[in-house]
Amino acid sequence: MKKKIAIIGSGFAALAAASYLAQAGHAVSIYEKNATLGGRARRLSKDGFHFDMGPTWYWMPDVFEKFFGDFGKTTSDFYKLHKLSPAYRVYFSKDDSVTISDNLSAIISTFESIEKGSGKKLEKFIKTAQMNYNIAVGEMVYKPGDSVLELVSLETILRVNQFFSTISTDVRKQFKDERLRQILEFPVLFLGAKPSDTPSFYNFMNFADFGLGTWHPEKGMYAVVEAMVGLAKGLGVAFKTNAAVSEIIVENNAAKGIVVNGERITADIVLSGADYHHTETLLQPKYRMYSEAYWNKKVFAPSSLLFYVGFDKEVDNVVHHSLFFDTPFAPHAAEIYDSKVWPQKPLFYASFPSKTDSFFAPEGKEAAIFLIPIAPGLEDTPEIREKYFDIIMERLEEITNQELKNYVILKESFCVNDFVNDYNSYKGNAYGLANILTQTAFLRPKIKSKKVANLFFTGQLTVPGPGVPPSLISGKIVSDKILKTV
């Protein structure tokens, strides 16, 4: 029977779920509080410059292909992909950087040139990571998180020790050069936790990095949003922007609709792709599954201080994805997860998409995105933002040996307050819940409410976790769950 389904938010998980539900014949409408679609994956366009405001890394291309393949499409039907060569570069000082190539054999050679014997160790490490990737992406991550039994299989039993060791422990046993250690620990940061808190099994992210490579969709990640919106519209999904939801209507312990800009919208099923904590505040307290104390005890992934910068010149000595690890990682990680203060000497990431794609900047100019990971919930003021912009500009100029700050002709920033105001993000977090052992799979917030019938959740605060590919998978998981109930 055809059902009327109201979806709150238009991020990747919501867009994916909407398409699956519409494909099954239901009447699906998406309500987005902001003026543009895509949730955190918006685009900023100004003075001829364009910036992806949220995700900028395109990893795990197989997950995107699987999603579009479920609708008889391929990514090439919507956007063109380029494999980045090099994938990225890591800067450790002015005269010390490591460039990661676009193929595993070259990366193995790079490791061997830095630390004798590390090439063969890396080859073995990545083989294990690939096996874990096949288990995770082929099987585990598509589970709904209902029971611990979802994690039990012959493959996971054989790897149970990998859930009780950590990425950091494994990497540091095998590799002695600190630069190689940091490069191998870096990918799990996408999961929102410290490598020292992330189970060894998640080394499958290293295969995603070195094995599958880093890609760039022409016109950036927002091109993926546009593709998913186009697919959804073709399936009959309706979209409403500037549509803030203020209440989930509950009658007889069942979701019956939502209130949008003061108007009651009836629905047979309500699905929220918005922040999970915020969504529950749209319910009366008796209908909420998780208390404030619950959320406060959870380990959240970092927030971010982001800068979107246009330079009146081309920036030298950088590549599309550039990581600045010229200060120690451990103190910055402790400031994010332990002391929860503004970092003294932050690591930062810089994306220069105009190095690859002329769409992002006028000719002879450069578009840049800078990201400093920070603890959620920090004080956020214009003065603090400016202080950190000066810090990273000074280091960028020093490391790349050029003057840059005087060439800034456009600068916008985004931080904790904006994550709260624009996305209703809990404490202004950027990536959801960290994927640590006690917040994995069935231990994450549930995708189906136990207190309100016909109310479901999707996105980075539920299974399988943070990141764009996991969000696509989350949309698939929740749509399957919904389709089993109707």
C-alpha positions as CSV (number, residue, x, y, z in Angstrom):
1,M,0.0,0.0,0.0
2,K,1.3,3.4,-0.9
3,K,2.4,5.4,2.1
4,K,3.0,9.1,2.6
5,I,6.5,9.6,4.0
6,A,7.9,12.9,5.4
7,I,11.7,13.1,5.6
8,I,13.4,15.8,7.7
9,G,16.6,17.1,6.2
10,S,18.3,16.6,2.8
11,G,21.8,15.3,3.6
12,F,23.3,12.3,1.9
13,A,21.5,9.7,4.1
14,A,18.1,11.4,3.6
15,L,18.5,11.7,-0.1
16,A,19.5,8.0,-0.4
17,A,16.6,6.9,1.7
18,A,14.2,9.1,-0.2
19,S,15.2,7.5,-3.5
20,Y,14.8,3.9,-2.3
21,L,11.4,4.6,-0.7
22,A,10.2,6.4,-3.8
23,Q,11.4,3.6,-6.0
24,A,9.3,1.2,-3.9
25,G,6.2,3.3,-4.9
26,H,5.7,5.6,-1.8
27,A,4.9,9.3,-1.8
28,V,8.1,10.9,-0.4
29,S,8.6,14.5,0.5
30,I,11.8,16.1,1.9
31,Y,11.7,19.1,4.2
32,E,15.0,21.1,4.4
33,K,15.4,24.0,6.8
34,N,18.0,25.7,4.7
35,A,17.6,27.4,1.4
36,T,19.7,24.8,-0.5
37,L,19.7,21.0,-0.5
38,G,22.5,18.7,0.6
39,G,22.6,19.2,4.3
40,R,26.2,19.7,5.3
41,A,27.4,19.2,1.8
42,R,26.4,22.6,0.5
43,R,28.3,24.8,-1.9
44,L,29.4,28.4,-1.3
45,S,29.7,30.5,-4.5
46,K,30.9,34.1,-4.4
47,D,32.9,36.4,-6.7
48,G,33.6,33.7,-9.2
49,F,34.9,31.2,-6.5
50,H,33.2,28.0,-5.5
51,F,33.7,26.0,-2.4
52,D,32.4,22.7,-1.0
53,M,31.3,23.7,2.4
54,G,31.2,20.2,3.9
55,P,32.9,17.0,2.6
56,T,35.7,17.4,0.1
57,W,37.2,13.9,0.0
58,Y,35.7,11.3,-2.4
59,W,36.7,7.9,-1.1
60,M,35.2,4.4,-1.4
61,P,34.0,4.9,-5.0
62,D,32.5,1.4,-5.0
63,V,29.8,2.5,-2.5
64,F,28.7,5.4,-4.7
65,E,28.6,3.0,-7.7
66,K,26.5,0.5,-5.7
67,F,24.1,3.2,-4.7
68,F,23.5,4.5,-8.3
69,G,23.5,0.9,-9.5
70,D,20.5,0.1,-7.4
71,F,18.6,2.4,-9.7
72,G,20.0,1.1,-12.9
73,K,22.5,4.0,-13.2
74,T,26.2,4.7,-12.8
75,T,28.0,7.7,-11.4
76,S,29.0,8.6,-15.0
77,D,25.4,9.2,-15.8
78,F,25.6,12.2,-13.5
79,Y,29.1,13.4,-13.0
80,K,32.7,12.7,-14.2
81,L,35.3,11.3,-11.8
82,H,39.0,11.9,-11.9
83,K,41.5,9.9,-9.8
84,L,43.8,12.3,-8.2
85,S,47.5,12.0,-8.9
86,P,49.0,12.5,-6.4
87,A,46.2,11.5,-4.0
88,Y,47.5,14.0,-1.4
89,R,50.6,15.3,0.3
90,V,51.6,15.4,3.9
91,Y,53.8,18.3,5.1
92,F,55.9,17.7,8.2
93,S,58.1,20.8,7.9
94,K,59.3,23.3,5.4
95,D,61.8,20.8,3.9
96,D,60.0,17.6,4.7
97,S,56.9,16.3,3.0
98,V,55.6,12.9,1.8
99,T,53.6,12.6,-1.4
100,I,51.1,9.8,-1.6
101,S,50.8,8.5,-5.1
102,D,47.7,7.2,-6.9
103,N,48.7,3.6,-6.9
104,L,49.7,1.1,-4.2
105,S,53.0,-0.1,-5.8
106,A,54.3,3.5,-5.9
107,I,53.2,4.1,-2.2
108,I,55.0,0.9,-1.2
109,S,58.2,2.3,-2.9
110,T,57.7,5.6,-1.1
111,F,57.5,3.8,2.3
112,E,60.6,1.7,1.5
113,S,62.6,4.8,0.6
114,I,61.8,6.3,4.0
115,E,62.2,3.3,6.2
116,K,64.0,0.1,5.0
117,G,61.8,-2.9,5.2
118,S,58.6,-0.9,5.6
119,G,57.5,-1.6,2.0
120,K,56.9,-5.3,2.6
121,K,55.3,-4.5,5.9
122,L,52.9,-2.1,4.2
123,E,52.1,-4.6,1.5
124,K,51.1,-7.1,4.2
125,F,49.2,-4.5,6.2
126,I,47.1,-3.4,3.2
127,K,46.3,-7.1,2.3
128,T,44.8,-7.4,5.8
129,A,43.0,-4.0,5.4
130,Q,41.6,-5.2,2.1
131,M,40.2,-8.4,3.6
132,N,38.6,-6.3,6.4
133,Y,37.2,-3.9,3.8
134,N,35.6,-6.7,1.9
135,I,34.0,-8.0,5.1
136,A,32.9,-4.5,6.3
137,V,31.6,-3.0,3.1
138,G,30.4,-6.2,1.7
139,E,28.5,-7.3,4.7
140,M,28.8,-5.6,8.1
141,V,28.0,-2.0,7.4
142,Y,24.7,-2.8,5.8
143,K,23.3,-4.3,9.1
144,P,20.6,-2.2,10.9
145,G,22.3,-2.3,14.3
146,D,19.6,-4.2,16.1
147,S,21.6,-6.9,17.7
148,V,25.2,-7.9,18.6
149,L,24.5,-11.1,16.6
150,E,24.9,-9.0,13.4
151,L,28.6,-8.9,14.1
152,V,28.9,-12.6,14.5
153,S,30.2,-14.5,11.5
154,L,33.1,-16.9,10.8
155,E,35.0,-13.9,9.4
156,T,34.5,-11.7,12.4
157,I,35.1,-14.5,14.9
158,L,38.5,-15.1,13.2
159,R,39.2,-11.4,13.6
160,V,37.8,-10.8,17.1
161,N,41.2,-9.7,18.4
162,Q,41.1,-6.8,16.0
163,F,38.2,-5.3,17.9
164,F,40.2,-5.2,21.1
165,S,43.4,-3.9,19.7
166,T,43.7,-0.4,18.1
167,I,44.9,1.1,14.9
168,S,47.6,3.0,16.7
169,T,48.9,-0.1,18.5
170,D,49.2,-2.1,15.3
171,V,50.8,0.7,13.2
172,R,53.3,1.6,15.8
173,K,54.4,-2.1,16.3
174,Q,55.3,-2.4,12.6
175,F,56.5,1.1,11.5
176,K,59.2,3.1,13.3
177,D,59.3,6.3,11.3
178,E,56.9,8.8,12.9
179,R,55.9,10.2,9.5
180,L,54.8,6.8,8.2
181,R,52.9,6.2,11.4
182,Q,51.0,9.4,11.1
183,I,50.2,8.7,7.4
184,L,48.8,5.3,8.3
185,E,46.8,6.7,11.3
186,F,45.4,9.6,9.3
187,P,42.5,7.7,7.4
188,V,40.7,6.6,10.6
189,L,40.2,10.3,11.5
190,F,37.4,10.2,9.0
191,L,35.7,7.9,11.5
192,G,35.8,10.6,14.1
193,A,38.0,9.1,16.8
194,K,41.7,9.0,17.8
195,P,43.7,6.1,16.2
196,S,44.5,5.0,19.8
197,D,40.7,4.5,20.4
198,T,39.8,3.0,17.1
199,P,39.6,-0.8,16.8
200,S,42.2,-2.4,14.5
201,F,39.5,-3.8,12.3
202,Y,38.9,-0.3,11.0
203,N,42.2,-0.5,9.2
204,F,39.9,-1.1,6.2
205,M,40.1,2.7,5.9
206,N,43.8,2.2,4.9
207,F,42.6,0.1,1.9
208,A,40.1,2.8,1.0
209,D,43.0,5.2,1.0
210,F,45.9,3.3,-0.6
211,G,44.0,0.6,-2.4
212,L,41.0,2.4,-3.9
213,G,42.5,5.9,-4.2
214,T,41.3,9.4,-3.8
215,W,38.9,10.8,-6.5
216,H,37.5,14.1,-7.5
217,P,34.0,14.6,-9.1
218,E,34.0,17.5,-11.5
219,K,32.6,20.6,-9.8
220,G,33.2,18.9,-6.4
221,M,31.1,17.0,-3.9
222,Y,28.1,19.2,-4.5
223,A,27.9,17.5,-7.9
224,V,27.1,14.3,-6.0
225,V,24.3,16.1,-4.2
226,E,23.0,17.4,-7.5
227,A,23.1,13.9,-8.9
228,M,21.2,12.4,-6.0
229,V,18.6,15.2,-6.0
230,G,18.1,14.7,-9.8
231,L,17.8,10.9,-9.2
232,A,15.3,11.5,-6.4
233,K,13.2,14.0,-8.4
234,G,13.1,11.5,-11.3
235,L,11.6,9.0,-8.9
236,G,8.9,11.4,-7.8
237,V,10.4,12.8,-4.5
238,A,9.1,16.3,-3.7
239,F,11.4,18.8,-2.1
240,K,10.6,21.8,0.1
241,T,13.4,24.2,1.1
242,N,13.3,26.9,3.8
243,A,11.1,24.4,5.6
244,A,12.0,24.2,9.3
245,V,10.3,21.4,11.2
246,S,9.3,22.5,14.7
247,E,7.4,19.4,15.9
248,I,6.8,15.7,15.1
249,I,3.2,15.0,15.6
250,V,2.4,11.9,17.7
251,E,-1.0,10.5,18.2
252,N,-1.7,7.2,20.0
253,N,2.1,6.6,20.3
254,A,2.6,6.8,16.5
255,A,4.1,9.5,14.3
256,K,1.3,11.1,12.3
257,G,3.2,13.9,10.6
258,I,5.3,17.1,11.2
259,V,4.8,20.8,11.7
260,V,6.6,22.8,9.1
261,N,6.7,26.6,9.4
262,G,3.6,26.4,11.6
263,E,1.7,24.2,9.1
264,R,0.6,20.6,10.1
265,I,1.7,18.1,7.4
266,T,0.2,14.6,7.8
267,A,2.3,11.5,7.1
268,D,2.1,7.8,7.6
269,I,5.9,7.6,8.3
270,V,8.3,10.2,9.5
271,L,12.0,9.7,8.8
272,S,14.6,12.1,10.2
273,G,18.0,12.7,8.5
274,A,18.6,15.7,10.8
275,D,20.7,15.6,13.9
276,Y,19.4,12.7,16.1
277,H,19.5,14.7,19.3
278,H,17.7,17.7,17.7
279,T,15.1,15.4,16.2
280,E,14.2,14.0,19.6
281,T,13.7,17.6,20.9
282,L,10.8,17.8,18.3
283,L,9.1,15.2,20.5
284,Q,7.5,15.5,23.9
285,P,10.0,14.2,26.5
286,K,8.0,11.0,27.2
287,Y,8.5,10.0,23.6
288,R,12.3,10.5,23.5
289,M,14.5,7.4,23.7
290,Y,17.7,9.1,24.8
291,S,18.2,11.6,27.7
292,E,20.4,14.6,27.8
293,A,22.7,12.7,30.2
294,Y,23.0,10.0,27.5
295,W,24.1,12.4,24.8
296,N,26.4,14.2,27.2
297,K,28.3,11.0,28.0
298,K,28.8,10.0,24.3
299,V,32.1,10.5,22.6
300,F,31.5,12.9,19.7
301,A,33.6,13.3,16.6
302,P,35.3,16.7,16.3
303,S,33.8,20.0,15.2
304,S,35.8,22.1,12.8
305,L,36.9,25.6,12.2
306,L,36.7,26.1,8.4
307,F,37.9,28.9,6.2
308,Y,36.8,29.3,2.5
309,V,39.5,31.5,0.9
310,G,40.0,33.0,-2.5
311,F,43.6,34.1,-3.4
312,D,44.4,36.6,-6.0
313,K,47.2,34.4,-7.3
314,E,47.9,30.7,-7.8
315,V,49.3,29.0,-4.7
316,D,52.6,27.2,-5.2
317,N,54.0,24.1,-3.7
318,V,50.7,22.5,-2.7
319,V,48.4,19.8,-4.2
320,H,44.7,19.4,-4.3
321,H,44.6,17.7,-0.8
322,S,47.3,18.9,1.5
323,L,47.8,17.8,5.2
324,F,49.9,19.9,7.5
325,F,51.3,17.7,10.2
326,D,54.1,20.1,11.1
327,T,53.2,20.0,14.8
328,P,52.8,17.0,17.1
329,F,49.6,15.0,16.6
330,A,49.1,13.7,20.2
331,P,48.7,17.1,22.0
332,H,46.2,18.3,19.4
333,A,44.2,15.0,19.7
334,A,44.2,15.4,23.5
335,E,42.9,18.9,23.2
336,I,40.0,17.6,21.0
337,Y,39.0,14.5,23.0
338,D,40.4,14.9,26.5
339,S,40.8,18.5,27.7
340,K,38.4,19.8,25.1
341,V,40.1,23.2,24.6
342,W,41.2,25.2,21.7
343,P,44.4,23.7,20.4
344,Q,47.7,25.5,21.0
345,K,49.4,24.2,17.9
346,P,46.8,22.7,15.6
347,L,47.3,20.4,12.7
348,F,45.2,21.4,9.7
349,Y,44.0,20.3,6.3
350,A,43.9,22.4,3.2
351,S,42.1,21.6,0.0
352,F,43.0,23.5,-3.2
353,P,40.3,22.1,-5.6
354,S,41.2,24.7,-8.3
355,K,44.5,22.7,-8.8
356,T,42.4,20.0,-10.3
357,D,39.2,21.7,-11.5
358,S,39.0,25.2,-13.1
359,F,35.4,25.5,-12.0
360,F,36.5,26.5,-8.5
361,A,38.3,29.7,-9.2
362,P,38.7,32.4,-11.9
363,E,41.8,32.0,-14.1
364,G,45.0,33.0,-12.3
365,K,43.4,32.7,-8.9
366,E,43.1,29.9,-6.3
367,A,40.3,28.6,-4.2
368,A,41.2,27.1,-0.9
369,I,39.4,25.4,2.0
370,F,41.2,25.1,5.4
371,L,40.0,22.9,8.2
372,I,41.2,22.7,11.8
373,P,39.6,19.9,13.8
374,I,38.5,21.1,17.2
375,A,36.5,19.8,20.2
376,P,32.7,20.3,19.9
377,G,31.0,22.8,22.2
378,L,33.9,25.3,22.3
379,E,33.4,29.0,22.6
380,D,33.2,30.4,19.1
381,T,33.9,34.1,18.5
382,P,35.1,36.2,15.5
383,E,38.3,37.0,17.4
384,I,39.1,33.4,18.0
385,R,38.5,32.6,14.3
386,E,40.8,35.4,13.2
387,K,43.5,34.2,15.6
388,Y,43.5,30.8,14.1
389,F,43.4,32.1,10.5
390,D,46.6,34.0,11.2
391,I,48.2,30.9,12.8
392,I,47.6,28.7,9.7
393,M,48.4,31.4,7.2
394,E,51.8,32.0,8.9
395,R,52.6,28.3,8.8
396,L,51.3,27.9,5.3
397,E,53.5,30.7,4.1
398,E,56.5,29.3,6.0
399,I,56.2,25.8,4.8
400,T,55.4,26.6,1.2
401,N,57.9,29.4,1.0
402,Q,55.6,32.2,-0.4
403,E,53.6,35.2,0.6
404,L,49.9,34.5,0.7
405,K,47.9,36.5,3.3
406,N,48.2,39.8,1.4
407,Y,46.7,38.0,-1.6
408,V,43.5,37.0,0.2
409,I,40.6,38.6,-1.7
410,L,37.7,36.5,-0.3
411,K,37.4,34.9,3.2
412,E,34.4,33.2,4.8
413,S,34.5,31.0,7.9
414,F,32.3,28.3,9.5
415,C,32.6,27.0,13.0
416,V,30.7,25.7,16.1
417,N,28.0,28.3,16.1
418,D,27.3,27.7,12.4
419,F,27.0,24.0,12.8
420,V,24.5,24.6,15.6
421,N,22.5,27.3,13.7
422,D,22.6,25.8,10.3
423,Y,22.4,22.1,11.1
424,N,21.0,21.9,14.7
425,S,24.2,19.9,15.4
426,Y,24.7,18.7,18.9
427,K,27.4,20.9,20.5
428,G,28.3,21.9,17.0
429,N,29.9,18.6,16.1
430,A,30.9,18.2,12.4
431,Y,30.9,14.4,12.0
432,G,28.5,12.8,14.4
433,L,29.5,10.1,17.0
434,A,33.0,8.8,17.0
435,N,33.4,5.2,15.9
436,I,35.0,3.7,19.0
437,L,34.3,0.2,20.2
438,T,31.5,1.2,22.6
439,Q,29.8,3.2,19.9
440,T,29.9,0.6,17.1
441,A,27.1,-1.1,15.2
442,F,24.3,-2.2,17.7
443,L,25.7,0.2,20.3
444,R,24.8,3.3,18.3
445,P,21.4,5.1,18.5
446,K,18.7,3.0,16.9
447,I,17.3,3.7,13.5
448,K,13.7,2.9,14.6
449,S,12.1,4.6,17.6
450,K,11.1,2.1,20.4
451,K,8.6,4.6,21.8
452,V,6.9,6.1,18.7
453,A,5.6,3.8,15.9
454,N,6.5,4.8,12.3
455,L,9.3,7.1,13.4
456,F,12.8,6.4,12.0
457,F,16.3,8.0,12.0
458,T,19.2,8.0,9.5
459,G,22.5,9.7,9.2
460,Q,25.9,9.9,10.9
461,L,24.6,9.6,14.5
462,T,23.2,6.1,13.8
463,V,24.5,3.1,11.8
464,P,27.0,2.7,10.3
465,G,28.6,6.0,11.3
466,P,30.4,9.2,10.0
467,G,31.3,9.9,6.5
468,V,29.7,10.3,3.1
469,P,29.8,6.6,2.0
470,P,28.4,5.5,5.4
471,S,25.6,8.0,5.0
472,L,24.6,6.5,1.7
473,I,24.6,3.1,3.4
474,S,22.6,4.5,6.3
475,G,19.9,5.7,3.8
476,K,19.8,2.1,2.4
477,I,19.6,0.5,5.8
478,V,16.7,2.7,7.1
479,S,14.8,2.4,3.8
480,D,15.0,-1.4,4.1
481,K,13.8,-1.2,7.6
482,I,10.8,1.0,6.7
483,L,9.9,-1.2,3.7
484,K,9.7,-4.2,6.0
485,T,7.1,-2.4,8.2
486,V,4.7,-1.2,5.5
